Amino acid sequence: METSIPAWEVRRSGINHDRLKNIYYRGINAFILRLESSDADEAPVRRFLESDFHTWTDYNPLITELLMDYGREMSPRTLFDIPPLNRCDEDTKDWLGNLVHKLWMSRYDVENTIEKADSVLKAADRCYEGLCKKLAAMDSRDISLLKGLLEDFRDFRRACDDLIKVLSAFQRRVMVV
C-alpha cells in the first residue's frame, strides 16, 4: 500500500534531482570538460568559479535538514494522521504508531541509510573545502594553474555523484510494514 507523494519526497526530489543533479553537477562537469580542453575558454571557467562553484555551501544545510526529517516524515506512523487510520483512538495511534515506526526503522535499516547519506555528504564537503583552500592559495584566474587541480575537481565531482546516488536511493513513499 502506498499513499500520495509525501512532502519529504517533494523536497528530496527538488534538492537532489532539480538542483544538485541538473544544475550543480552539470555545471561542475562542464567546468571540468572545459579545463580538460586544450583551448579552455576562460570566461565560463571564471564564471563557474566565481558564482556557481561556491553555491555548494547552500546544499549542506538543505540536505542535513532533509536527512534529519526522514525518520519522522517518511515513517508509516504518519499514516495515523490521514484517513482511515486517523479515526483510531489516541491510545491506539500511540502504541500502534510506535510499533509500526520501530518495525519500519528495523526492516528498512533507516538509521544506516541516514548515516550513509550523512557520511557521503561530509565526504563531498571535505572535497569542496580542500579545493577552496587550494584555490585561495593560488591565482584561480590562471587556467594553467587550474588544470593542476583537475584531479581534485574530478574527486569532488565523484563525491557529488555519490551523493546524488545515495539520495536517489531513499524511499519515495511512506511504506507500510
Steps between C-alpha positions, in 0.01 A plus 500: 500500500629845410371847572529820302844656459619624840632854547840352593525331160408822323783676688745215433421504131531878481836504673650186349360486149406856414787686665789267582487273195361727229670823597804456723629166371454602138684825575800334659508242223503773232770684697720188506445438129606859428813461713587176324476676163826613341346841425292563811275806479586710802166684535279198585777353718522821701122537513463152649769563761376845593129425530392139453774306679437663837127428493604159637473652847123537446459122471636385835229655721225392259620141483577484873145614579362252249688214668390611848135506388500165318428278801210716613340596169532169315407274791182296459399660831391797287222285356317549829454864403290421192183297437415233586760457777443849636170365640686276746485605862804684638628201700495280189667770291769524766589133554435380145668805349810434711494133405479558123768767529740260673422225249565739212826623656615141531375349173623783282823567695406867526776607741770347281352660189506843664852449638629393158351806332645726770842341455486551122394863552795556735740344247374741233541789744860396570575495126342843459688647798829357374442660161412832662829500693700422188317764298554760771875433490531562125397730218180323398481712184800317357364208296833315505500505880137385509589207274733387779189453717314287247528183708368687806204626298439147368504367857245763598284411200514131603400599854205698362402202284517271806274740688251511214490120495456459875223760512330332204493172692267632772142376497261720307185397684398426855526123522260274686674240715 
